[in-house]
Amino acid sequence: MHAIEYLPPETLRTGELDELTDLYGLGAVLHFGTTHVLADLAGYYLRPAG
């Protein structure tokens, strides 16, 4: 896994980290854990390799 999949788009643009960054990351981890699908920043879905 790469950490960039769990960063919100705003953080990638500004580089600022706060509580909402953690909340977004938690949601991304829960989404992946329940669906086994990574959502990328463009809104497409990527299947993990393997």
N, CA and C of each residue as an Amber inpcrd file, in Angstrom:
protein
   150
   0.8400000  -1.1780000   0.0000000   0.0000000   0.0000000   0.0000000
   0.8890000   1.2460000   0.0000000   0.3800000   2.2770000  -0.6000000
   1.0760000   3.5520000  -0.6240000   0.2530000   4.5710000   0.1430000
   0.9050000   5.4080000   0.8880000   0.2160000   6.3890000   1.7350000
  -0.5230000   7.4410000   0.9170000  -0.0890000   7.6900000  -0.3250000
  -0.7190000   8.7550000  -1.1130000  -2.1900000   8.4620000  -1.4000000
  -2.5810000   7.2000000  -1.4340000  -3.9860000   6.8640000  -1.6690000
  -4.8810000   7.3020000  -0.5170000  -4.2830000   7.5440000   0.6290000
  -5.0530000   7.8790000   1.8210000  -4.9610000   9.3540000   2.1950000
  -4.4090000  10.1790000   1.3130000  -4.3330000  11.6220000   1.5580000
  -5.4340000  12.3310000   0.7860000  -6.0940000  13.3000000   1.4140000
  -7.1190000  14.0470000   0.7040000  -6.4940000  14.9420000  -0.3680000
  -7.2320000  15.2370000  -1.4240000  -6.7070000  16.0870000  -2.4950000
  -6.2300000  17.4510000  -2.0040000  -6.9030000  18.0200000  -0.9950000
  -6.5040000  19.3320000  -0.4830000  -5.0990000  19.2810000   0.1110000
  -4.7820000  18.1920000   0.7850000  -3.4600000  18.0480000   1.3900000
  -2.3870000  17.9140000   0.3220000  -2.6990000  17.2250000  -0.7470000
  -1.7350000  17.0970000  -1.8360000  -1.4640000  18.4490000  -2.4930000
  -2.4980000  19.2910000  -2.5540000  -2.3200000  20.6170000  -3.1590000
  -1.5750000  21.5740000  -2.2450000  -1.9650000  21.6060000  -0.9530000
  -1.4150000  22.6100000  -0.0420000  -0.2890000  22.0960000   0.8330000
  -0.2440000  20.7990000   1.0880000   0.7650000  20.2330000   1.9640000
   0.4510000  20.3810000   3.4440000  -0.7280000  20.9170000   3.7770000
  -1.1030000  21.1120000   5.1760000  -1.7710000  19.8530000   5.7260000
  -1.3670000  19.4830000   6.9410000  -1.9540000  18.3300000   7.6230000
  -2.7180000  18.8070000   8.8400000  -3.9110000  18.2400000   9.0590000
  -4.7000000  18.5660000  10.2390000  -5.5710000  17.3740000  10.6160000
  -6.5290000  17.5880000  11.5200000  -7.3940000  16.4950000  11.9690000
  -8.2110000  15.9040000  10.8290000  -8.6280000  16.7400000   9.8880000
  -9.4400000  16.2540000   8.7810000  -8.6550000  15.3270000   7.8590000
  -7.3480000  15.5200000   7.7810000  -6.5010000  14.6200000   7.0100000
  -6.5640000  13.2200000   7.6090000  -6.5030000  13.1390000   8.9360000
  -6.5940000  11.8480000   9.6210000  -7.9530000  11.2030000   9.3870000
  -9.0030000  11.9950000   9.4370000 -10.3480000  11.4720000   9.2330000
 -10.5250000  10.9420000   7.8120000 -10.0130000  11.6730000   6.8310000
 -10.0740000  11.2270000   5.4420000  -9.3050000   9.9150000   5.2770000
  -8.1240000   9.8360000   5.8710000  -7.3170000   8.6190000   5.7900000
  -8.0200000   7.4350000   6.4200000  -8.6550000   7.6470000   7.5600000
  -9.4000000   6.5740000   8.2130000 -10.5370000   6.0910000   7.3150000
 -11.2570000   7.0290000   6.7100000 -12.3310000   6.6510000   5.7950000
 -11.8150000   5.8590000   4.6010000 -10.6550000   6.2580000   4.0820000
 -10.0690000   5.5450000   2.9440000  -9.6670000   4.1300000   3.3340000
  -9.1070000   3.9790000   4.5320000  -8.7220000   2.6470000   5.0110000
  -9.9550000   1.7830000   5.2260000 -11.0000000   2.3360000   5.8290000
 -12.2360000   1.5780000   6.0370000 -12.8780000   1.1920000   4.7080000
 -12.8560000   2.0940000   3.7350000 -13.4050000   1.7970000   2.4130000
 -12.6480000   0.6440000   1.7750000 -11.3220000   0.7020000   1.8250000
 -10.5150000  -0.3680000   1.2450000 -10.7360000  -1.6760000   2.0030000
 -10.8310000  -1.6040000   3.3200000 -11.0220000  -2.8070000   4.1200000
 -12.3410000  -3.5100000   3.8680000 -13.3670000  -2.7510000   3.5450000
 -14.6830000  -3.3560000   3.3150000 -14.9320000  -3.7220000   1.8620000
 -14.2970000  -3.0190000   0.9270000 -14.5650000  -3.2820000  -0.4970000
 -13.3780000  -3.8710000  -1.2380000 -12.1810000  -3.7790000  -0.6780000
 -10.9350000  -4.2120000  -1.3390000 -10.7110000  -3.4730000  -2.6490000
 -11.1690000  -2.2280000  -2.6950000 -11.0090000  -1.3770000  -3.8710000
 -10.4350000  -0.0450000  -3.4190000  -9.3750000   0.4200000  -4.1030000
  -8.8110000   1.7370000  -3.8350000  -9.4680000   2.7610000  -4.7460000
  -9.9040000   3.8700000  -4.1800000 -10.4390000   4.9650000  -4.9880000
  -9.3130000   5.9560000  -5.2160000  -8.9910000   6.2600000  -6.4630000
  -7.9120000   7.2210000  -6.6980000  -8.4740000   8.6370000  -6.7230000
  -7.6020000   9.6180000  -6.8450000  -8.0090000  11.0150000  -6.7250000
  -8.8700000  11.4940000  -7.8770000  -8.8010000  10.8210000  -9.0230000
  -9.6040000  11.2280000 -10.1710000 -11.0120000  10.6550000 -10.1130000
 -11.2810000   9.8000000  -9.1290000 -12.6170000   9.2350000  -8.9960000
 -12.7640000   7.8890000  -9.6580000 -11.7140000   7.3630000 -10.2330000
 -11.7630000   6.0190000 -10.8140000 -11.3840000   5.0220000  -9.7400000
 -11.7450000   3.7860000  -9.9750000 -11.4240000   2.7630000  -8.9890000
 -10.2990000   1.8800000  -9.5040000  -9.3490000   1.6020000  -8.6240000
  -8.1850000   0.7870000  -8.9630000  -8.2330000  -0.4960000  -8.1430000
  -8.0370000  -1.6250000  -8.7940000  -7.9540000  -2.8980000  -8.0820000
  -6.5160000  -3.0970000  -7.6310000  -6.3070000  -3.5030000  -6.3890000
  -4.9480000  -3.7570000  -5.9350000  -4.3490000  -4.9520000  -6.6740000
  -3.0590000  -4.9230000  -6.9060000  -2.3880000  -6.0280000  -7.5890000
  -2.3870000  -7.2510000  -6.6890000  -2.5670000  -8.4060000  -7.3110000
  -2.4860000  -9.6620000  -6.5630000  -3.8040000 -10.1310000  -6.2050000
